[in-house]
Amino acid sequence: MRVSQQRPLSIFLFLLAVFSGCTYVLDVHSHHLSETLAQFIVWCPGFAALCTCLLLRIPLGTLGWSWPARRFLKLAYVLPLLYATPVYLLTWLVIRGSFSLKSFEAGMIAPYGLGRWPALETLVVALPLLFTVSVIFEAGWALGEELGWRGFLFPRLQQRFGFHGACLISGLIWAVWHVPEIVWTDFNPGTNIVFALACFTVMVVALAYIMGYLRVRSGSLWPCVLLHAAHNNFIQGLLDPLTAPVGWAKYITTEFGAGLAVTMVVTATIVVSTSHRESFSVTSNDEPR
């Protein structure tokens, strides 16, 4: 029985390493995370999950496709704003010159060919699209990762190690999976690499606990996809562009700063501790048909 439980995880991790490794070789060689390769990389966990299911004849329905209650989608959408905004507001208030509104406006309206009234066009056109269409677009890429992490990996880890073990292990795998692009490409913001890796790992593991909570309580993959998309969209597309890398700002903000690492741990602690322990169970039928 133990071998049977290990087999899907072993095959998934092997395929993940093969798919991701081939792509990372190109990234590391060029020292640049190109948009095309980035789009392929984020789907490597999803490809590994789908291929594992096909190889072992695991029903694809076990990946969590059911539509969740609306409250979980609402929570997934607002959480990134709740845990990230205080970090950036404090940075802007404390570090002089770290708030960069003009460059943000220029970057926001450029894709739409606007520029006559930057502030107005940003407020009326760019920001509404950022909070709606951009999140939906980002969800397409987030789905690639979440199919692997929360659709396939997390439920099977939970069967063997329980909720907390599954969150910790899946979070560490998620963090390690990012290491090549952080260390050997221009994905990181240019801070000390050990500091960046430490902060990023803490943030990702904390986020894995929040994702695990949503996966279990909703019984669905979709809140995790939405949270992942909103996180990337609001931090990388809104808050980071509003922040100039002056002084200690880049050591506090971004996904590689201490600020998000702290607020994510606090958020994960609050979210998980408010739920009843007995609710942390998710079923997965991964036996061959």
N, C-alpha and C positions, 0 to 999 in steps of 0.2 A: 504493500500500500504506500509506503514512504517513497519508493522509487516512482510510483505512478504520480504522486503529488509533485515530485521534483521535476519530472520530465517536461511539462509545459513551461515552467519557469526557465529551465536550462535552455530549451530550444529558443524561447523568446529572447533571452539575453545573448545567445549566440548570434541570432539573426540581427539583433539590434547592433551588436558590435561590428558585424560584417557590413551592414548597410551604412551605418554612421562612419565607420572607419574609412571606407572608400571615399566618402565625401570630405572627411576631415583631412585626408592626405592632400587634396587639392587646396583646401583652405590654408593649411600649415605651410605648404610650398609657396603660396603667394603672400602669406602673412596678411591676408585680407579676407574678410567674410563678405563675399559678394551676395547681392540680393537673390540671384538665381540659386546659388548653393544653399543659402539660408532657408529658402523656401523648400528645398528638397530635404534638408536636415531635419526640419521640424516634423516632417512626415515619416521619418525613419522609425520612430516608436510605433506609429500606426501601421506601417507596412509590416513590421516585425510581428505585431499582434495579429493582423489579418492572416499572414502567412502561417503563423503557428496554429491558428484555428483551423485553417484549411488542411495543414499537414496532419493534425491530430483529430480531425473531424469534430472539432468543438463547435457547437452551435454559435453562430455570430450573435444571436440574441442575448448571450450571456455578457456582452460587452456594455450593456446598460443603455439601450436605445429608448426606453420608455420615457414619455414626457412627464416632467415633474410638476409638483404643485407650484403655483405662481410665486409663493413666498420665497422659495429657494432661489428662483431666478432673480427676484428683486434683491435679495441679500447678496448674491454673487455679483450683481452689477454695482452696488454701492460700496461694498467692502473695500475695494482698492482706493476709492476716494477717502474713506474714513481712516485707513491706516497710513496712507501716503501724504495726504494734504498737510497734516500737522508738521511733518518733517520739513517740507519745503517752506511752509509759512515761517517756521522758526529760523530756517536758514536765511531767508530773505530779510528777516527782521534783524538778525544778529550780524550777518556778514555784509558789509557795505559793498554795493555794486553787484551783488549776486542775482538780483532781480533784473531780467533782461527782456523788457516788454517789446521794444522796437524790433529787435532781431526776431523775436517770436512772431510778431505780426507779419513781418516780411516773409518768413518761412511758411506761415499758414496760408497766405493768400496767393503766393507764387504759383502753385499748381493750378489755380483757377484763372490765371491771367488777369488778376485784379491788382490794384495798387494805387488807385486814385485817392481813396479814403481808407487807409490801412486799418485804423481802429474800428470803423463802422463795418467794413467788409469782413473783418475777423469776427466781430460780434454777431453779425447777421447771417453770414454765409459759412465761414470756416468752422467755427465752434459748434453750431448745430449739427453739421455733417460729422464732426469729430465724435460727438456724443451719440450718434446714431449709426450712420452708414459705415464709418470707420470701425466701429465695434463689430458690426456684422461681418465686414470684410476680414477683420483680424480673427474672428471665430473660425473661419475656414482653415487657417493655419494652426490655431490652437487645437482644433479637433484632431489634427495629426498627432500631436503629442499626447493629448488626453486619451485617445484610443489605446495608446500603449500604457501610460502611467496609471490612470484611474479606471480605464475600461478593462484592461487585461491584467496588469501587474498587481495592483492594489488588492482586488478581491482574492486572488490566489495567495498572496502573502498573508492576508488576514486569516485565511483558513489555517495557516500553519503557525503564525506568530501573534495573532490577536490584533486588535485595532492599533494600539500604540506601537507595537513592533512593525506592523505593516506601514504605518506612516513614517516611522524613522528610517526603515530600510529603503522604501520607495523614494523618500526624500534624498537620501544619500546617493542612491543610484542616479536620480535626476540631477543632482549637483555634479557628480563625477562625469556624467555625460557631457556637461558643458565645459569641462576643464580644458580640452584642446583649443577651443575657440577663445577662451579667456586668456590662456597663457601665450598662445602662439599666433593670434590674429589681432586685429584692431577692434575687437568686440568690447574690450574693457576701456574705462575712461582715462587710463594712464596713471592710476595710483599705484602704490607699492603692490606687487602681485600677490604677496602673501596676505596682506591686508584685504585686498579685493576678494581673494578666494575664501578667506575666513568669513567675511561679511556676507558674501553671496551664498555660501553653504548654509549659514545660520538662517538666512532669509528663506531659502528654498525648502529647507526641512520644516520650518514653521509653516510655510505655505502648504506643504504636503499634509500637515495636520488639518488645516482648514479645508483643503480639498477632500481629505478623507472623511471629514465630518459631513460635507455636502454630499459625497457619494453614498454614504451610508444612510443618512437621514432622508434624502430624496429618493434613493433607489435608482438614480439616474446619472448618466454621464454628462448631461447637458448643463447643469449648474457649474460643473468644473470647467467645461469649455467656455462658458460665458465669463466666469471669474478670470480665467487665464487670458482671455481676449481683452477684458476690461483692464486688467492689470497692465498688460503690455501697452495698450492704447493710451491709458491715462498717464502712466509714468513716462513711457518713452516718447509718446506723441504730444503730451501736454505739459507736464511738470518739468521734465528734463529740458525741453527747449526754452522754457521760461527762466531757466537757471544758468547763469554765467559761471564758468569754472574758475572763479577767483578765490584766493585764499584757501580756506579749508572746506569750501563748498562741495567739492567733488569727493571729499572723504566722508561727508555726511549724507549727501543725496545720491541718486542713481541706485541701481540694484547692487552696486558694489560698495556702498557707503554704510556707515554704522547706523544712521538714522532709521532706514527701513528694516535693518536687522532687528533693532530694538522694538519698533512698533509692530512688526510681524509676530515676534515672540509674544508680546502682550496680547495682540489680537487673537492668536491661536489659543493662548491660555484661556482667554475669556470665552471664546466660541466653544471650545471643547468642554470646559468645566461647567458650562450652563446646560449641558445635555446629560440625560440619564445614562449611566454606564451600560445598562442592559440594552440600550438601543443600538449599540455599536456592533451590528452584525449584518453582513451582506452575503447572500448566497451566490454560488457560481457552480454551474454544472459543467465541468470540463472533462468529463469522461467521454471517450470515443463512442460514437453511436454504433 
